[in-house]
Amino acid sequence: MSKPPPKTPPVFSQHIGSVVPVKHDTIGLPPRRSFKRKPLHSAYDEPSDYEKNHDISRASSVQGETSLWYASNGVQTKQLKQLRAGKLRIQAECDLHGLTLSAAEQTLGEFIHRCQQQHYRVVSVIHGKGSRSEDNIPALKNLINQLLREWKAVLAFCSAMPKDGGTGTVYVLLKATQENSL
């Protein structure tokens, strides 16, 4: 046998006033807003196994005005925000304009290695937007996008602020120790 509900204390009733029983047991909630999460990593998909095994160029994946953005796991959000806002002091710069892809790869590799030896944490790489290339595909930008993702020395990178070169330049955050190589 069930117990009758307890009587409402008189003090409570005085403060609440008249009460009307609810005719339904659902509450009308406002519609849920959907949020798009910003990816921790780049907005670009990782290459497929086929692309990795057959050295397929990803040149069509990045255009001249496309902003680049990549972060490996474990990078602090505050550091990423500062990097993207151009608030971290750039300690060295590498300009790859006019180089062939193989010369740019070698130059960039040597530059990153030297920067790590000198314990630099934030550097900038100027690659250009490819606006003067025959097919308007920024070959150097695509190469940089691919290489920096693969090298263990690189924690994060993103397109620079307009004052520093915009989408023709990337800020690069390097690992603190020189033990980690390319």
TINUGU-177872 format. One record per residue (C-alpha): chain; x, y, z; residue number from 1. Coordinates in steps of 0.1 Angstrom, whole numbers, plus 5000, padded with zeros to 4 digits. Layout:
<rs>
<r><chain>A</chain><east>X</east><north>Y</north><up>Z</up><resi>NUM</resi></r>
...
</rs>
This chain:
<rs>
<r><chain>A</chain><east>5000</east><north>5000</north><up>5000</up><resi>1</resi></r>
<r><chain>A</chain><east>5014</east><north>5034</north><up>4990</up><resi>2</resi></r>
<r><chain>A</chain><east>5017</east><north>5063</north><up>5014</up><resi>3</resi></r>
<r><chain>A</chain><east>4998</east><north>5095</north><up>5006</up><resi>4</resi></r>
<r><chain>A</chain><east>5021</east><north>5123</north><up>4996</up><resi>5</resi></r>
<r><chain>A</chain><east>5033</east><north>5145</north><up>5025</up><resi>6</resi></r>
<r><chain>A</chain><east>5014</east><north>5177</north><up>5031</up><resi>7</resi></r>
<r><chain>A</chain><east>5030</east><north>5209</north><up>5020</up><resi>8</resi></r>
<r><chain>A</chain><east>5044</east><north>5228</north><up>5049</up><resi>9</resi></r>
<r><chain>A</chain><east>5024</east><north>5260</north><up>5055</up><resi>10</resi></r>
<r><chain>A</chain><east>5055</east><north>5282</north><up>5052</up><resi>11</resi></r>
<r><chain>A</chain><east>5063</east><north>5269</north><up>5018</up><resi>12</resi></r>
<r><chain>A</chain><east>5027</east><north>5274</north><up>5005</up><resi>13</resi></r>
<r><chain>A</chain><east>5028</east><north>5310</north><up>5018</up><resi>14</resi></r>
<r><chain>A</chain><east>5059</east><north>5318</north><up>4998</up><resi>15</resi></r>
<r><chain>A</chain><east>5049</east><north>5300</north><up>4966</up><resi>16</resi></r>
<r><chain>A</chain><east>5013</east><north>5311</north><up>4964</up><resi>17</resi></r>
<r><chain>A</chain><east>4987</east><north>5293</north><up>4944</up><resi>18</resi></r>
<r><chain>A</chain><east>5000</east><north>5262</north><up>4925</up><resi>19</resi></r>
<r><chain>A</chain><east>4984</east><north>5246</north><up>4895</up><resi>20</resi></r>
<r><chain>A</chain><east>4991</east><north>5209</north><up>4888</up><resi>21</resi></r>
<r><chain>A</chain><east>5010</east><north>5200</north><up>4857</up><resi>22</resi></r>
<r><chain>A</chain><east>4989</east><north>5182</north><up>4830</up><resi>23</resi></r>
<r><chain>A</chain><east>5019</east><north>5166</north><up>4813</up><resi>24</resi></r>
<r><chain>A</chain><east>5053</east><north>5154</north><up>4823</up><resi>25</resi></r>
<r><chain>A</chain><east>5075</east><north>5168</north><up>4796</up><resi>26</resi></r>
<r><chain>A</chain><east>5092</east><north>5202</north><up>4797</up><resi>27</resi></r>
<r><chain>A</chain><east>5095</east><north>5223</north><up>4766</up><resi>28</resi></r>
<r><chain>A</chain><east>5133</east><north>5229</north><up>4761</up><resi>29</resi></r>
<r><chain>A</chain><east>5147</east><north>5252</north><up>4735</up><resi>30</resi></r>
<r><chain>A</chain><east>5162</east><north>5234</north><up>4705</up><resi>31</resi></r>
<r><chain>A</chain><east>5198</east><north>5222</north><up>4709</up><resi>32</resi></r>
<r><chain>A</chain><east>5224</east><north>5242</north><up>4691</up><resi>33</resi></r>
<r><chain>A</chain><east>5249</east><north>5223</north><up>4672</up><resi>34</resi></r>
<r><chain>A</chain><east>5286</east><north>5232</north><up>4676</up><resi>35</resi></r>
<r><chain>A</chain><east>5313</east><north>5225</north><up>4651</up><resi>36</resi></r>
<r><chain>A</chain><east>5344</east><north>5215</north><up>4670</up><resi>37</resi></r>
<r><chain>A</chain><east>5377</east><north>5228</north><up>4657</up><resi>38</resi></r>
<r><chain>A</chain><east>5399</east><north>5199</north><up>4648</up><resi>39</resi></r>
<r><chain>A</chain><east>5430</east><north>5194</north><up>4670</up><resi>40</resi></r>
<r><chain>A</chain><east>5449</east><north>5185</north><up>4639</up><resi>41</resi></r>
<r><chain>A</chain><east>5448</east><north>5199</north><up>4605</up><resi>42</resi></r>
<r><chain>A</chain><east>5417</east><north>5203</north><up>4585</up><resi>43</resi></r>
<r><chain>A</chain><east>5433</east><north>5183</north><up>4557</up><resi>44</resi></r>
<r><chain>A</chain><east>5430</east><north>5145</north><up>4556</up><resi>45</resi></r>
<r><chain>A</chain><east>5460</east><north>5124</north><up>4561</up><resi>46</resi></r>
<r><chain>A</chain><east>5472</east><north>5107</north><up>4529</up><resi>47</resi></r>
<r><chain>A</chain><east>5457</east><north>5073</north><up>4522</up><resi>48</resi></r>
<r><chain>A</chain><east>5479</east><north>5042</north><up>4524</up><resi>49</resi></r>
<r><chain>A</chain><east>5479</east><north>5042</north><up>4486</up><resi>50</resi></r>
<r><chain>A</chain><east>5492</east><north>5078</north><up>4485</up><resi>51</resi></r>
<r><chain>A</chain><east>5519</east><north>5070</north><up>4511</up><resi>52</resi></r>
<r><chain>A</chain><east>5531</east><north>5038</north><up>4492</up><resi>53</resi></r>
<r><chain>A</chain><east>5530</east><north>5054</north><up>4457</up><resi>54</resi></r>
<r><chain>A</chain><east>5544</east><north>5088</north><up>4466</up><resi>55</resi></r>
<r><chain>A</chain><east>5513</east><north>5106</north><up>4451</up><resi>56</resi></r>
<r><chain>A</chain><east>5517</east><north>5144</north><up>4451</up><resi>57</resi></r>
<r><chain>A</chain><east>5490</east><north>5162</north><up>4471</up><resi>58</resi></r>
<r><chain>A</chain><east>5495</east><north>5194</north><up>4452</up><resi>59</resi></r>
<r><chain>A</chain><east>5458</east><north>5197</north><up>4444</up><resi>60</resi></r>
<r><chain>A</chain><east>5449</east><north>5197</north><up>4482</up><resi>61</resi></r>
<r><chain>A</chain><east>5462</east><north>5232</north><up>4490</up><resi>62</resi></r>
<r><chain>A</chain><east>5456</east><north>5263</north><up>4470</up><resi>63</resi></r>
<r><chain>A</chain><east>5475</east><north>5296</north><up>4472</up><resi>64</resi></r>
<r><chain>A</chain><east>5451</east><north>5314</north><up>4495</up><resi>65</resi></r>
<r><chain>A</chain><east>5444</east><north>5283</north><up>4517</up><resi>66</resi></r>
<r><chain>A</chain><east>5455</east><north>5287</north><up>4553</up><resi>67</resi></r>
<r><chain>A</chain><east>5476</east><north>5259</north><up>4566</up><resi>68</resi></r>
<r><chain>A</chain><east>5471</east><north>5245</north><up>4602</up><resi>69</resi></r>
<r><chain>A</chain><east>5486</east><north>5215</north><up>4619</up><resi>70</resi></r>
<r><chain>A</chain><east>5493</east><north>5205</north><up>4655</up><resi>71</resi></r>
<r><chain>A</chain><east>5506</east><north>5172</north><up>4668</up><resi>72</resi></r>
<r><chain>A</chain><east>5492</east><north>5156</north><up>4700</up><resi>73</resi></r>
<r><chain>A</chain><east>5502</east><north>5172</north><up>4732</up><resi>74</resi></r>
<r><chain>A</chain><east>5507</east><north>5208</north><up>4721</up><resi>75</resi></r>
<r><chain>A</chain><east>5492</east><north>5232</north><up>4746</up><resi>76</resi></r>
<r><chain>A</chain><east>5462</east><north>5251</north><up>4734</up><resi>77</resi></r>
<r><chain>A</chain><east>5476</east><north>5284</north><up>4747</up><resi>78</resi></r>
<r><chain>A</chain><east>5507</east><north>5280</north><up>4727</up><resi>79</resi></r>
<r><chain>A</chain><east>5488</east><north>5272</north><up>4696</up><resi>80</resi></r>
<r><chain>A</chain><east>5466</east><north>5303</north><up>4700</up><resi>81</resi></r>
<r><chain>A</chain><east>5497</east><north>5324</north><up>4704</up><resi>82</resi></r>
<r><chain>A</chain><east>5514</east><north>5308</north><up>4674</up><resi>83</resi></r>
<r><chain>A</chain><east>5483</east><north>5314</north><up>4652</up><resi>84</resi></r>
<r><chain>A</chain><east>5480</east><north>5350</north><up>4664</up><resi>85</resi></r>
<r><chain>A</chain><east>5517</east><north>5357</north><up>4656</up><resi>86</resi></r>
<r><chain>A</chain><east>5524</east><north>5365</north><up>4693</up><resi>87</resi></r>
<r><chain>A</chain><east>5555</east><north>5342</north><up>4696</up><resi>88</resi></r>
<r><chain>A</chain><east>5588</east><north>5358</north><up>4688</up><resi>89</resi></r>
<r><chain>A</chain><east>5602</east><north>5344</north><up>4655</up><resi>90</resi></r>
<r><chain>A</chain><east>5638</east><north>5334</north><up>4661</up><resi>91</resi></r>
<r><chain>A</chain><east>5648</east><north>5325</north><up>4625</up><resi>92</resi></r>
<r><chain>A</chain><east>5634</east><north>5327</north><up>4590</up><resi>93</resi></r>
<r><chain>A</chain><east>5639</east><north>5307</north><up>4558</up><resi>94</resi></r>
<r><chain>A</chain><east>5629</east><north>5320</north><up>4524</up><resi>95</resi></r>
<r><chain>A</chain><east>5623</east><north>5292</north><up>4498</up><resi>96</resi></r>
<r><chain>A</chain><east>5612</east><north>5315</north><up>4469</up><resi>97</resi></r>
<r><chain>A</chain><east>5625</east><north>5304</north><up>4435</up><resi>98</resi></r>
<r><chain>A</chain><east>5639</east><north>5271</north><up>4447</up><resi>99</resi></r>
<r><chain>A</chain><east>5632</east><north>5238</north><up>4430</up><resi>100</resi></r>
<r><chain>A</chain><east>5612</east><north>5212</north><up>4451</up><resi>101</resi></r>
<r><chain>A</chain><east>5643</east><north>5191</north><up>4458</up><resi>102</resi></r>
<r><chain>A</chain><east>5664</east><north>5222</north><up>4467</up><resi>103</resi></r>
<r><chain>A</chain><east>5636</east><north>5235</north><up>4489</up><resi>104</resi></r>
<r><chain>A</chain><east>5633</east><north>5202</north><up>4507</up><resi>105</resi></r>
<r><chain>A</chain><east>5671</east><north>5201</north><up>4513</up><resi>106</resi></r>
<r><chain>A</chain><east>5672</east><north>5237</north><up>4524</up><resi>107</resi></r>
<r><chain>A</chain><east>5643</east><north>5234</north><up>4547</up><resi>108</resi></r>
<r><chain>A</chain><east>5657</east><north>5202</north><up>4563</up><resi>109</resi></r>
<r><chain>A</chain><east>5691</east><north>5219</north><up>4570</up><resi>110</resi></r>
<r><chain>A</chain><east>5673</east><north>5250</north><up>4583</up><resi>111</resi></r>
<r><chain>A</chain><east>5651</east><north>5230</north><up>4608</up><resi>112</resi></r>
<r><chain>A</chain><east>5682</east><north>5210</north><up>4619</up><resi>113</resi></r>
<r><chain>A</chain><east>5702</east><north>5242</north><up>4625</up><resi>114</resi></r>
<r><chain>A</chain><east>5674</east><north>5258</north><up>4644</up><resi>115</resi></r>
<r><chain>A</chain><east>5671</east><north>5228</north><up>4667</up><resi>116</resi></r>
<r><chain>A</chain><east>5708</east><north>5228</north><up>4673</up><resi>117</resi></r>
<r><chain>A</chain><east>5705</east><north>5265</north><up>4683</up><resi>118</resi></r>
<r><chain>A</chain><east>5675</east><north>5257</north><up>4706</up><resi>119</resi></r>
<r><chain>A</chain><east>5651</east><north>5278</north><up>4686</up><resi>120</resi></r>
<r><chain>A</chain><east>5614</east><north>5271</north><up>4692</up><resi>121</resi></r>
<r><chain>A</chain><east>5596</east><north>5294</north><up>4667</up><resi>122</resi></r>
<r><chain>A</chain><east>5607</east><north>5299</north><up>4632</up><resi>123</resi></r>
<r><chain>A</chain><east>5591</east><north>5311</north><up>4600</up><resi>124</resi></r>
<r><chain>A</chain><east>5592</east><north>5296</north><up>4565</up><resi>125</resi></r>
<r><chain>A</chain><east>5584</east><north>5317</north><up>4534</up><resi>126</resi></r>
<r><chain>A</chain><east>5571</east><north>5295</north><up>4506</up><resi>127</resi></r>
<r><chain>A</chain><east>5549</east><north>5319</north><up>4486</up><resi>128</resi></r>
<r><chain>A</chain><east>5515</east><north>5314</north><up>4472</up><resi>129</resi></r>
<r><chain>A</chain><east>5524</east><north>5300</north><up>4438</up><resi>130</resi></r>
<r><chain>A</chain><east>5507</east><north>5328</north><up>4419</up><resi>131</resi></r>
<r><chain>A</chain><east>5535</east><north>5330</north><up>4393</up><resi>132</resi></r>
<r><chain>A</chain><east>5536</east><north>5292</north><up>4386</up><resi>133</resi></r>
<r><chain>A</chain><east>5524</east><north>5280</north><up>4352</up><resi>134</resi></r>
<r><chain>A</chain><east>5494</east><north>5260</north><up>4366</up><resi>135</resi></r>
<r><chain>A</chain><east>5487</east><north>5283</north><up>4396</up><resi>136</resi></r>
<r><chain>A</chain><east>5494</east><north>5253</north><up>4419</up><resi>137</resi></r>
<r><chain>A</chain><east>5516</east><north>5264</north><up>4448</up><resi>138</resi></r>
<r><chain>A</chain><east>5541</east><north>5235</north><up>4446</up><resi>139</resi></r>
<r><chain>A</chain><east>5564</east><north>5248</north><up>4474</up><resi>140</resi></r>
<r><chain>A</chain><east>5534</east><north>5254</north><up>4497</up><resi>141</resi></r>
<r><chain>A</chain><east>5522</east><north>5219</north><up>4492</up><resi>142</resi></r>
<r><chain>A</chain><east>5557</east><north>5205</north><up>4497</up><resi>143</resi></r>
<r><chain>A</chain><east>5561</east><north>5224</north><up>4530</up><resi>144</resi></r>
<r><chain>A</chain><east>5526</east><north>5213</north><up>4541</up><resi>145</resi></r>
<r><chain>A</chain><east>5536</east><north>5177</north><up>4535</up><resi>146</resi></r>
<r><chain>A</chain><east>5571</east><north>5178</north><up>4549</up><resi>147</resi></r>
<r><chain>A</chain><east>5564</east><north>5197</north><up>4581</up><resi>148</resi></r>
<r><chain>A</chain><east>5536</east><north>5171</north><up>4590</up><resi>149</resi></r>
<r><chain>A</chain><east>5561</east><north>5142</north><up>4587</up><resi>150</resi></r>
<r><chain>A</chain><east>5591</east><north>5156</north><up>4606</up><resi>151</resi></r>
<r><chain>A</chain><east>5592</east><north>5147</north><up>4643</up><resi>152</resi></r>
<r><chain>A</chain><east>5610</east><north>5180</north><up>4651</up><resi>153</resi></r>
<r><chain>A</chain><east>5578</east><north>5199</north><up>4642</up><resi>154</resi></r>
<r><chain>A</chain><east>5552</east><north>5202</north><up>4669</up><resi>155</resi></r>
<r><chain>A</chain><east>5529</east><north>5226</north><up>4650</up><resi>156</resi></r>
<r><chain>A</chain><east>5526</east><north>5250</north><up>4621</up><resi>157</resi></r>
<r><chain>A</chain><east>5501</east><north>5275</north><up>4608</up><resi>158</resi></r>
<r><chain>A</chain><east>5498</east><north>5302</north><up>4581</up><resi>159</resi></r>
<r><chain>A</chain><east>5513</east><north>5335</north><up>4593</up><resi>160</resi></r>
<r><chain>A</chain><east>5495</east><north>5368</north><up>4600</up><resi>161</resi></r>
<r><chain>A</chain><east>5491</east><north>5391</north><up>4570</up><resi>162</resi></r>
<r><chain>A</chain><east>5519</east><north>5414</north><up>4584</up><resi>163</resi></r>
<r><chain>A</chain><east>5543</east><north>5384</north><up>4583</up><resi>164</resi></r>
<r><chain>A</chain><east>5534</east><north>5371</north><up>4549</up><resi>165</resi></r>
<r><chain>A</chain><east>5499</east><north>5356</north><up>4553</up><resi>166</resi></r>
<r><chain>A</chain><east>5492</east><north>5324</north><up>4535</up><resi>167</resi></r>
<r><chain>A</chain><east>5526</east><north>5326</north><up>4518</up><resi>168</resi></r>
<r><chain>A</chain><east>5544</east><north>5320</north><up>4550</up><resi>169</resi></r>
<r><chain>A</chain><east>5541</east><north>5296</north><up>4579</up><resi>170</resi></r>
<r><chain>A</chain><east>5550</east><north>5299</north><up>4616</up><resi>171</resi></r>
<r><chain>A</chain><east>5566</east><north>5267</north><up>4628</up><resi>172</resi></r>
<r><chain>A</chain><east>5568</east><north>5255</north><up>4664</up><resi>173</resi></r>
<r><chain>A</chain><east>5597</east><north>5231</north><up>4670</up><resi>174</resi></r>
<r><chain>A</chain><east>5604</east><north>5206</north><up>4698</up><resi>175</resi></r>
<r><chain>A</chain><east>5625</east><north>5219</north><up>4726</up><resi>176</resi></r>
<r><chain>A</chain><east>5652</east><north>5192</north><up>4725</up><resi>177</resi></r>
<r><chain>A</chain><east>5677</east><north>5186</north><up>4698</up><resi>178</resi></r>
<r><chain>A</chain><east>5676</east><north>5149</north><up>4703</up><resi>179</resi></r>
<r><chain>A</chain><east>5646</east><north>5145</north><up>4681</up><resi>180</resi></r>
<r><chain>A</chain><east>5656</east><north>5146</north><up>4645</up><resi>181</resi></r>
<r><chain>A</chain><east>5637</east><north>5151</north><up>4612</up><resi>182</resi></r>
</rs>
